[in-house]
Amino acid sequence: MVEVTSWGRLTRHQHRVIPVTDRNQPGLSAAPGSSIAHGMGRSYGDVCLNGGGAIWQMRGLDRLISFDQGSGRLRCEAGVLLQDIQRLMIPRGWMLPVTPGTQIVTVGGAIANDVHGKNHHVVGSFGDCVTRLCLHRTSGEVIECGPELEQDWFAATVGGIGLTGVITEVELQLRATRGPWLSTETIPYDSLDEFFALADDSESGWEHTVSWIDCLAKQGRGIFMRGNHVGEQDMPLPRARSRSVPVTPPVSVINRLTLPPMNWSYYQLQKRRRGTGTAHYESFFYPLDNLHDWNRLYGPRGFYQYQCVLPRESGESGIAAMLSAISRSGEGSFLAVLKTFGNREALGMLSFPRPGVTLALDFPNHGHQTLKLFEALDSIVAEAGGRLYPAKDARMPRHLFEAGYPGLDNFISFRDPGISSEMSRRLMGS
Amino acid sequence: MNTYQRIVIVGATSAIAEHCARLWVTRSPDELVLVGRHQEKTEAVAADLRTRAPGVSISVRMADFQSPGNIQQLVDELTTRRAVDLVLIAHGSLPDQGMCQADLSLANEALDINAISPVLFAEAFSGAMERVGQGCIAIIGSVAGDRGRKSNYIYGAAKGLVERYAQGLDHRLGATKVRVALIKPGPTDTPMTAHLKNSGPALASVEEVAQCIVKGVDKRKPVIYAPGKWNIIMLVIKLLPRFVFNKVNI
């Protein structure tokens, strides 16, 4: 048995680790009891954990299978990292159409959580670039599915948080790219109204939009960033520099004393960088990937992420209500992201993205006090008709999950009875 | 940076070997030959490398790793047409020490695949390389070969044999341009060690280990610890007096 933790480092339960190395014979039936596929453990809560039980370690399935330079179709195993695809394919003129805020995740995990990027309003979520996948069930059955093949299985598996089977092999449609550069614009904003105006205004002319929000400022000030891909630039490629957080500090570095000056200085610093510029895709998409183990900064007790999406109609007031609940609580967040989603429904039965506005926040784990704040935020989300993101979640109540995901009833019949996670037991009872 | 034009990897499905191959193919060698025991698994590695480096000719050869005749024949075939610039001998398996103690046939198998077989491959290549007067033989040993300890001494003994062999081979070829490199990875995060995580020192990532190996081979080092810190750690372990060492639970 081995201690396994996820990115939030909230628990460290013992797991039996079963490596999967052969995509044709993953050996899933070898697990007595239940198990769940586990990639890089970059989800924040318990979606990838199965304390006391087993996990299938998918990193051994990290081979590419084929690539068609003409069409941009890539076949690969499910444990391949997005980073591997980006670094190999961008010099050849192709890249992933959708990428989350870290590229150190597996393709299988990106599908199972149907992750999204800054360009959701243009290309949708990760499931939208999957043309085919191969799903192994613990019964030994193998199901090939895609947007035009076994569509029900596809819709259950995309965003299906690993519960329909184990994704072993994937075919992706990459997009053509002219190089690694983006032209960017950084715009400070001083209120939520300003944020929404900027977001709406950027939707037609900008592919990537995102904003950092200072959740300690009452008005909701922040920094809006937008970007478009551009061709070759007469600029040197950035040198690969990476650092890591070598030890876990005894208490969270992000705390009540440090947060106000951190948020203030980040805002002032970014405000000075207002205006247009050119950025390399790695620094634009993955600003934290060069700081390895940054999750250690939250100390030994770990941290929670809280990410919700609210429909647009109720979202503007809902976000304001959440910000004021946070400032009343005395808790605070540094990595706070506010972004609008495009007007499209995701294809997965349990996919998180939907039209509206999404707010993502991180909170050092202060136990009861933090959970108390989440209850207050939950009621705002429920009232607004929103939902929480399973990939980030470690604690949402079952009723909120059920209310937020109307596709759940349909989903249940696609579950693999040999697969279970801490999250599935918490939110689905098994 | 050396560009080895013709590279052979024995035990190509080993995670460390596979990651070394990924680094080497980015340098556009002419040809890479993958030697394996399982056709399908080795083909999967070849397909991956072809996708990464479409310009490199990559082929797959099967061999019985425990048959001296088969090894000799394969190496003859690989070396007659054209010289091999670099061979990486990477196969092995990490047996459970307790089970080896309980079942001699498992101990026998472990000694065979981790010691005898790599030595036979190296011996076969050394003859061919000596004749053409060039080439590099890189063999994956292990830090476990540096000092026997109770938790894995059957494996350690096999890797220790490989070390003594590499030393002798290096001595024999000292006057030629053929080089021998003994690679000693520390505990590495691979499928072979999935059950060991957290139970000992932090495992190095296989990417990091592969980078150390590729760099070490470039620098023509005779012994490559990967990562380099294991050189110091093992020096301390080797120097521990017996009365202290035997009290340590490692």
Contacts between the chains, C-beta under 8 A, distances in Angstrom:
chain1	res1	chain2	res2	distance
A	2	B	195	7.0
A	2	B	197	4.7
A	2	B	198	5.1
A	2	B	199	7.2
A	3	B	197	7.9
A	3	B	198	4.8
A	17	B	194	4.9
A	17	B	195	6.4
A	17	B	197	6.7
A	18	B	194	7.5
A	19	B	191	4.0
A	19	B	194	4.1
A	21	B	191	4.8
A	22	B	40	8.0
A	22	B	41	6.5
A	23	B	44	7.3
A	24	B	40	6.9
A	57	B	191	7.8
A	57	B	194	5.5
A	60	B	15	7.2
A	60	B	190	7.8
A	60	B	191	4.5
A	63	B	44	5.5
A	63	B	45	6.7
A	63	B	47	7.0
A	63	B	48	3.7
A	64	B	47	7.3
A	64	B	48	4.8
A	64	B	51	3.9
A	64	B	52	6.3
A	65	B	44	7.7
A	65	B	47	5.5
A	65	B	48	7.2
A	65	B	51	6.8
A	66	B	47	6.6
A	66	B	51	5.8
A	67	B	51	4.9
A	67	B	54	8.0
A	69	B	54	7.6
A	74	B	51	8.0
A	88	B	52	6.1
